[in-house]
Each structure stands twice: as structure tokens, then as C-alpha cells.
Amino acid sequence: MKPVIFTKLSVMMLLEYFIWGSWYVTMGTYMSEFLHSSGVQIGAAYSALAIATIISPFFVGMVADRYFAAQRIMGILHLVGGALLYLATQITGNTAFYWVILFYSLLYMPTIALSNSIAFSQMTDPGKQFPWIRVFGTLGWIIAGRLIGAFSIEKTQFTFVMASMASVALGLISFILPHTPPKGQASGTSASSVLGTEAFVLFKDKPYLIFFIAAILVCIPLSFYYGFANLFLNEVGMENPASKMTWGQISEAVFILAIPFLFNRIGVKKMLLLGMAAWILRYVCFAYGNIETGTWMLYGGILLHGVCYDFFFVTGYMYTEKKAGEKIKNAAQGLFTFATYGLGMFIGTWFSGFTADFYTTEGVHQWTNIWLVPAYIAVAVLLYFIFFFNEKKEISKA
């Protein structure tokens, strides 16, 4: 790969995830501070991204890939998205804010697949080259959090303004990215293939079916973290928590390096159990941590993000690929994403919102009770997994 191509793709990935990291982490705090939103309203706003995750594969697979050059459609989506992010700062009502975030999410989520498509089209050895490009995405998320802390804009509308400016910048840069032509009608993409129905055959395999159900359920605890962790850390008095929360992405980058080694050494079941156990420990840390004597527990909850995410979701993608085999691996990965970041997160965002409201008295969140709920759910999923999941160390393809 030529250095100029590598540079363009790296900048693309950095900005792609810089945008997401700028507004997503602090949206719950912004809504509480400026819109005086309830827990349900915050959960609904976060569910917009889950809805977009469900819908966006159809747009990319059946429209964008067939009829438009990937870099051009991505440029248009980011330019319009930048305008919507700025519009979000001018709105004072929760209903209007929700619809703007939903519309924006429907534009943003397809750009993740499009950016991957642009990157892969330039690679001769994706297995070796893609991680070096994708790591700039994690770096972009970290930089966003650090800038929010450095400029003390966490509780202001400027997080959305920053994301808006980056979106417009990426929209313009997209038009000079390497040309990625449309696949045309011959691509043979159908609604069923986009949804991944070809991978339904995996459900005949009992261990995978049990894992698949667990993956949906574990998205409920995940939703609590994404939707309410920043608001919680602000309310307990942590200074610039958005900046501190980037340690979660740093730990994610570190622990992902251990996965290929551990996956074959200890087996998929122990990997997944470690991930679920980390969810329990994280929420116990949040439930009983405080800024006076339990700051270490708050930091512990943040740092556990690497184990929580990598050991369950990244391992889950690897497990899915090994079970599916070459023929249906793309359909299987699409189905897994649909079930987790789509269906699972949709359920989780609404449930977390209702839980936050249930344990709020006269505007005061009872955070210990709120965080114990996802901890109990993680315990239930862990026990379900221990008793019912039985996979051989050497995975046989379904």
C-alpha cells in the first residue's frame, strides 16, 4: 500500500470514530443538563443507534453498494450528518431531539460499513493491513474524549459542535479518498442475504444457539454503561470523566492483543465467561464506588471495559466465524451484529432508561440500585452460560 493511500485511510478512520466518540459518550449528560430528560428519554435517544444498526445494512447492501461509489455516498452522508449534529444543539425539546438523533444515526451507521469497504478495497493483505488502519479509529475516539476534558466542554453543547465540525471535515475529505466503485446489480444482494438468514443454519448447533441468546442478553448491561456511565461519573463528582473514560478504549486496545493467544489456549467458553464476569465486577465497582474513598473502584469500572468488550464481543465475532466457515461467514457476522448492536442494544437502551427512572427520587438518581440491576442481569447470563453452554475446545464448523 502506498504511503499516501495509507495516510488517507488512517485519517478517514480517525475522523470516523472521533465523530462518534465526541457526542455519544456525553449525550446522556447533555440531555440531563440541557433538556432535563428522564431516564426513558435518554434511553430512547441511545436506542436510535440500535435502530440505525438494524436498518443500515439494508441501505449499504441493497442501495449504496449497488449504485454509488462508496467514497461519494460517504461524503454526502457525513456532510448532511454534520448539519444535523449542529441542529441538535439548537433544539430544546426531547421529542424533536430524539428525531434528530434518530435521523443522524440512520446517516452515520452506514458510514462504518462504507469506510471499511473503502479500506478493504485498497488492501492486498487485509489480515495484516486492516488492523493498522482500524487502530486509528480507536485513537480517534480517545482523542475526542481527551479534547472534551482539555477544553472542559463535557456539560455543554460544544461536544456536538465538535462532532459536527469533524463530520463536515470527513465529508469533504471523503471525495478525495481512493475510488471505490459500486458493485452494480450483479452483486446479487437480497434482503435475506443482508439480514444474514443464510446463517440461520447455525442455530441447529446447540452451543452456538445458547451463545447467541447470551449475546443478546449481555447487551442489556452494555447499554447501561453507554447510556449512563458518563452522567453517573459527573454526578458523583469525578472531574472531566469523558477524558477519564478513554482509559476504557486504551484497555480495549491492550486486551485485544491477548485474544488470539488466549482463544486457542483456554477455549471459547472460558474466554466468554471471563468477559461476563468482568461485567459483574464492573457494575459492582460502579454501585459501591465513590469519589471520596472509592475512586479506585470508579477507575476499575472504566478499565474493565477492555475485558468486558473484547473477551465477549470480539471473541464472539471470532467464535461466529469459526463456527460458520468460509461459505456463510459474512452472513453469520451480519446476523451477529444485527442481534447484538441492533436487537440487543435496542432492548437494553429502553430497559436501562426505565430502570434509571424507577430508581430516581425527586430528581436524584439512586446509583447503587441502578448499577446493581445490570450486575444481577450479568450474573443471570453467566449462570445460564455455565450450565447450558458446552463447546469443545477445538471448534467444529456447523
Buried (B, 14 or more C-beta within 10 A) or exposed (E): BEEEBBEBBBBBBBBBBBBBBBBBBBBBBBBBBBBEBBBBBBBBBBBBBBBBBBBBBBBBBBBBBBEBBBBBBBBBBBBBBBBBBBBBBEBEEBEBBBEBBBBBBBBBBBBBBBBBBBBBBBBEEBEEBBEEBBBBBBBBBBBBBBBBBEBEBBBBBBBBBBBBBBBBBBBEBBEEBBEBEBBEEEEEBEEEBBBBBBBBBBEEBEBBBBBBBBBBBBBBBBBBBBBBBBBBBBBBEBEBBBBBBBBBBBBBBEBBEBBEEBBEEEBBBBBBBBBBBBBBBBBBBBBBBBEEEBBEBBBBBBBBBBBBBBBBBBBBBBBBBBBBEEEBBBBBBBBBBBBBBBBBBBBBBBBBBBBBBBBBEEEEBEBEBBBBBBBEBBBEBBEBBEEBBEBEEEBEBB
